[in-house]
Amino acid sequence: MAEVDGAEETGQNIIEPDSPQDEGYAESSASSLLSSVPSEVKRLKEEHGRLWATYGKNPYYMPVDDDELDRLDLNHYKYTMVQNDELFLAPIGDHPQNILDLGTGTGIWAIEVADKYPSANVIGTDIAPIQPSWVPPNCTFQIDDAEEDWTFHDNTFDLVHNRDFCQAVRDWPRLIRQSFSAVRPGGYLEFAAVYPVPACDDDTIPEDSAYMEMASSFQEIAKLIDAEPDAAKKWKGWFEEAGFVDVTERIFYIPCSPWAKDKRLKKIGAFELMNVLQGAQGFLVKGYTKEMGKSREGLEILLYRMRKELISGKMHAYVPYYVCYGRKPEQGP
């Protein structure tokens, strides 16, 4: 089952652009883990003027410093708006008992889910100890790598959730199989992520667009590190192969800036603009200089051009946001 939100088969644009605006959109500019966690796990590495996680089976290609944490929290509110103020879409019921958030980041999703569902024990895992100390009593965080063997009991969780595991996973089918084992019968697995390949309905993207070059560079880096750049488009098939049923794929569209006429989409576009302006350097700097072998100076020029394009509001681009969830079948007699 696939659903595309906001798209009508009328031949019209998926998102209706607003009338031209004055040029310029304003650019505005830690953990509940036990103290016994080894210091080498807690340690962060400085590179390219940013901080990076050092723990994990594979290198993580996005920073984990304060600027990145601010961006992650901003993105949380953006995705919640995209999903019509829902924290997730899987129909798990009103009284879940156990919820697992993989790659929890700042922990903001896990904390809000714990507040909403006091009946649930909510666990967030991540390779970096960047979560806050003050959390709801039913929320805990653990240092863990989702690509390693899990230590959770089988048939435990009402929901296993992940969002934006971009450039983080090398073996998606294995991750999904481990999730299937951990989900209780009748429980759900839900993955969500932006597919970072912009589209446009009215030819307003320049042929030499720096924004498009940035997106293609991000995808190229994912290929070079074997991180499956098209993973979000393949989740549905992988869920079904693992044994999940009633697998649902929903696709939302996120404007690249506040160019949309619809007020809600305009606000979402403003959040996405800030996401890219604040995060693009972190998305690219490690892979662009190491895997692609290009210069830091070249990256800064590309980012400068991209910012000018996006801030102008003249480019009516958008990116798809995939949400895929599936149910583990009930056990037989």
N, C-alpha and C positions, 0 to 999 in steps of 0.2 A: 504494500500500500504506500503510495507516495502522495504527498500533499504539498502544493506550492502556495504559500500564503501571500496574498496581495496580487496574484497574477490572474487575469481573466483572459480567456481566449477571444479577444475582441479585435486583435490586430493593433491595439493601442500599447503605449509604453507600459511596462510593469509598474513604474513609479512616475507619477505626473510631476514634471518640474514646475517650480514656482516661477513667477515673473522675475526678470533680471533684477539682481540686487546691486547695491553699491559695492564696489570692489572691496574685498577684505572681510575676513572673519577674524575676530580677535583671538589671539593665541595666548593663553594663560600658562602661565607656566604650569621583644619580638618573638618569644615562642613559648608554648606551654609544655615543651619537652622537658623530661626529667634531667636534672643536673648530671646524672650518671652517663648521659650520652657522650661517647668519646669525643675529645676535642678535635680529632681529625675529621670527624663527621660534621661538626659544627663549623669548621673552618671554611672561609670564603676566599677566593683568589682574585687579586686585582689584575686586570688586563684591559688595555685600551681605555683606561680611565674609568672602568666599570667593575663591579663585583660579580663573581660567577661562582656557582656551586661547584664543589670538588667531589662530592659524593655521588655514587651512581654507577651502574654498569656501563653506560655510554655517556659521553659528554653532552651537557645541555647547552644549547646554542643561544640562549637568551639570558640576560643578566638578572640578578636578584637583589639589586641595590634599592635605595629608597625611591628613586625616580621610577623604577620598574614596579615597585609595590603600589605606588600611587596610580600608575597606569592600569594595573590589574584590578584595583578597586573601582576605578572609573569604568572599566570594561564590564565589571559585574553589573553595575546599574544599567549600562547600555543593553546587555543581553536580557536582563529582566524586563526592560521596556519592550524589547523585540518580541519576547514571549508573552506579551500582554500581562505583565506584572506577575508572571508565574516563575518560580525558582527552577522548576523542571516540568516536563510534560507527561511523564509516565504516570498512569493512574494507579498509584500504590495504595490508595485509601487514606482514611483520616487518622489511623492509629498505628503507624509503622513502629517496629521494635528496634531495627538495626539498619543504619545507612552508612555507606562507605563513599568517601569522596577522594578519588585518585588525583594526584597532582593538585592538591588543595591550594597551593600558592599562599596567599595572605590569610587563607582560612575564612574569608568573608562569606562564601556560599555555605560552608558547613555551619558557621555560627548562626546565620539567618535561618537555616533549615532546623537547627536545634531549637531556636526560639519558637519557630512555628509548630514543631512537633515535639512537645515535652515528653511524649511517650517513647521517643526514639533515643537510642544510644548512637550518636553521630561520631564517626571517626574520619579524620582527614589525614592523608599521608602525602609526603613530599620528600624530595631529596635535599631540600634546604630548610633550615630551622628559622623561618621568617614569619611565623604565626605569632599572634599576640598572647600574652600571659593571661589576661582577664577574659574568660570565655564562659558560656553557660555551663552549668554543672553536668549536663548530658552531652558535652562536646569535648573531645580529646584529639590531640594531634600526635602523629608518630613519624619519625624519620624512616622512610622506606622507599625502595625503588620498585615501581610497579612492574618492571620488566624482569625482576628477579623472582624466584619461587616465593609464593605467598605463604604466610604462616596462619592465615585465618582458617577457621573451621569451615568445612563444606556446608552448604545449605543454611547459611546464616543470615544474609542481608535481604531486606525488603527492596533495597535499591542500591546498586553500584553506579556511581556517577562520575563522569569526567567531562571537563570543558577545556578546549584549546590545548590539546596535547601536541601542538605544532612543533615539528623538528625534535620530538622527544621520544618517539617510539620507533623501534626498528623491526619489531615482529608483532604486528597487530593481531593476526589470527591467534597467536599464543596468548596475548593479553585478553582477548575475548573468551578464549577457552577457560582461562583461569577465573575470569569473571563469572562464567556460567557455573563453574563448580562452587563459587562462593555465594551466589544468589540462591535464596531458598526457593523451593517449588512454588510457583505463583508470583515470585518476585520479578523485578525488572532490572535490566541494564540500560543505561542511557548515556550516549556520547553526544557531544555538541562541539562544533567548531566552525569558524569562518573558513570557507574555501577561498584562498587569497588570489583569485584570478578575476580581476574586475571585468564587468560587462557594461554596455552602454546601448541605449535604444535610439539615440538621435545623432550619432556621429559627432559628438562634441569632444571626444578624446583626440588630442593632436596626434598626428602620425608619429612624431618623435617624442611622445609623452614620457617624461621622467617617471611619472606614477606607474605606468605600465612596465617600464624598465625595472623599477624597484620590485614590482610584483613578480616579474619573471626571474629576477635574481634570487628572490626568496625561494621560488620553486626549484631553481637550479641548485641552490645550496642543499635543499632537502634531498634531491637526487644524489648529490655527491656524498652525502653522509648516510645514504640508504634509509632515509626516514619516510619514504613513501609520500610524495607530495600530493597525491590524489586520494589519500586515505578516506576522507569524509564521503567521497562518492562511492566507496566500496564497502562502507560499514554494513549496509543492509544485507548484502550477500554474505559477508563474513558472519553476521549475527545468525543468519539462517543456517549456515554451514555448522555453526557451533551447537545448534539445537534450539535456539530461541524461536518462539512462535509469535504470531500477531505482530510481526515486525513492522513498525511504522517509520517512515522517513518524511520529515517536514522540512521545507526549504523556505526561509525568510530572506528578504532582501534589505541590505543595509546601505543607504546612500553614503558616498565618500565624504560628503560635506552637507551643510544645511541647504541644499538646492531644491528639495522636494516641496511641493505645494501643501501636502498633508502636514498638519501641525505636529503630529506624533512622529512622523518620519523625519520632519525637519529637526526635531530635537535629537532623535537618534543619530541623524547625520552630523549634528554638532559634536556629539560624543565620539563618533567615529573619526571626525576630523582631528580632535584632540588625541585620540588613540594613535593615529598615524604620525602626527607631528611630534608627539612625545616619545613614541616607541620605535620609529623607523630605524634610527641608528642602532639601537639595541637588537632589533630583529636581524640586522645584516652584518654588523661590523666584524664579528668573528668569522663567519663563513665567507664574507666578501673578500677579506684579506688573506685568509688561510686557504680555504678550499678553492675559491675562484682565482686566487693569486693576483688580485687587483690592489691598487693602492688605497690607503686611507684618504688621501687627498681627492682621488677620483670619487670615492663614496660621498664625501662631504659636498662636492659639486653636484652630484646626482641628487642628494637630499635637498640642497638649496633650490634646485630647479623644481623638484617635486612639491616643495612647500609653496612656491609661487603659484603653481598650477592649482593646488587644492584651495588655497586661500582666496583665489580669484572667484571661486564659485561658478565658473563658466563651464566646468566639465561635469556632465551629468552621469557619472559613473556610479556603480554600486557593486557590492560583493555579496554572494550567497552565503547564508548562514545555515548549516545543516544541523538538524537534530534528529537522531535516530534512537529509537527505543524498542525493546522487545521483551517478551515475557518467557520465563522458564516454565515449561509445562509442569502441571501437577503430577506427582508420582502416582503410578498405578497401584493396585492392591498389592 
